[in-house]
Each structure stands twice: as C-alpha cells, then as structure tokens.
Amino acid sequence: MTLAPDKNKLYPNENIRTVCYIKNLPSRPNVEIGDYTYYSDNTTSPENFYDNIQHHYDFLGDKLIIGKFCAMAEGVNFIMNGANHQMDGFTTYPFNIFAGGWEKVTPTKEQLPFKGDTLIGNDVWLGQHVTIMPGVRVGDGAIVAANSTVVKNVEPYTIVGGNPANAIKKRFSDETIKLLLELQWWNWDEKKIFENLEQLVSSNDISTLKKLLNEE
C-alpha cells in the first residue's frame, strides 16, 4: 500500500508538471528546503524557483530556510540582504558598483543593512506574487494573501495581506494554535500522516487536536 508520494521526486505526480517538490532541485548555497514543500508555476516552469530568490550573495552569508509542507504559488519572491544599500550617508546611491574610480567608496559588510536569515516555517501558504523582504520570519501555519509584501514577522497560524502586509485574523483560537505548535504534525512519519489525513484536512475542533496529542 502506498502511504505517500515520493518526497525525493522532483515531480511527485508526473501528470502535473506545473508543481514540483523544490527540495529536489539542484542544491544552492545557503538555501534549505523542507520535505514536501512545493512551488507551482503555470506560466514557465516550477524548476525556475531559484530565479525568485533575488540578491542572494554567498559572501553575505544570509540563509533562506523554508520548512516542510509549504505551498508556494507562482511568482513568490524572496528579496535577500544583498538588495540593501548603505544608508548611513547623505545618499544611498551605490557609486562603487559602477567602478571608474567610484569603487573607492565601496562599503564594508558592516556598513550594509543586514536583517539576518529569512525563515519560512512549516505548513505555510504563500499566495501568488507574494514578496518576502530580508530577514522576515513567517511562523508555522501562516497564510500570506496574494500580491502581499511582507516586511515584518508573521505570527504562527495568522493570515496576513496587503502592502505592507498586516494581520487580517488568526486562523484558530490561541489555545488551538498552542496545541498545533506542540503537535508539529509535519514531523510525523509517513504512516502516521496517512492514518490521520482526514483529521488533518477536515477537522478544526480542539477535542480532535487534544486526542491527537494524547496519542503521541
């Protein structure tokens, strides 16, 4: 009996070539992707996912870390720290990149704004054309509405939207969110996920959640 699609295949469903498990693309420095996380692209190819990680330079050392079971729609963009300009002078114009003598004012790494790693939790849904700015942390179970620009951290199981993105509502009660974060179903093995699929996709009552926790 098959318990799950093959998490090690680029295209888990060969009949749907617009969706791929991006962990199985060729690896990139400072990018970590969890199991079962997918990218969907109906315009070109989901294999172009890395094109959506912009201004990501090895020498800065910032990481993009995306958890398990995330759903990322077409046009999702991650702006990394390399996009930042020096901001402590009268101008932010990057003279140095054009050489011709202007390289004498090349900023040091310490002079450039650095927001740290960009972290996307588990079971996160990023809608079409969402932009994630440098150093943002999106919590487990969060949803980001299409065309949003996320400039600050998103709490777990919160729906946000807009430019800049603001909280719209929490998906569940505080107690339910606390229990879901304890449950961490995305770390279950394939057999346990298979046995509890119906509860995961259709249940939102706290009694079912408590029962799942007690079974661990």
Secondary structure, 3 states (H helix, E strand, C coil): CCCCCCCCCCCCCCCCCCEEEHHHCCCCCCEEECCCCEEECCCCCHHHHHHHEECCCHHHCCCEEECCCCEECCCCEEECHHHCCCCCCCCCCCHHHHCCCHHHHCCCHHHCCCCCCEEECCCCEECCCCEECCCCEECCCCEECCCCEECCCECCCEEEEECCEEEEEECCCHHHHHHHHHHCHHHCCHHHHHHCHHHHHHCCCHHHHHHHHHCC
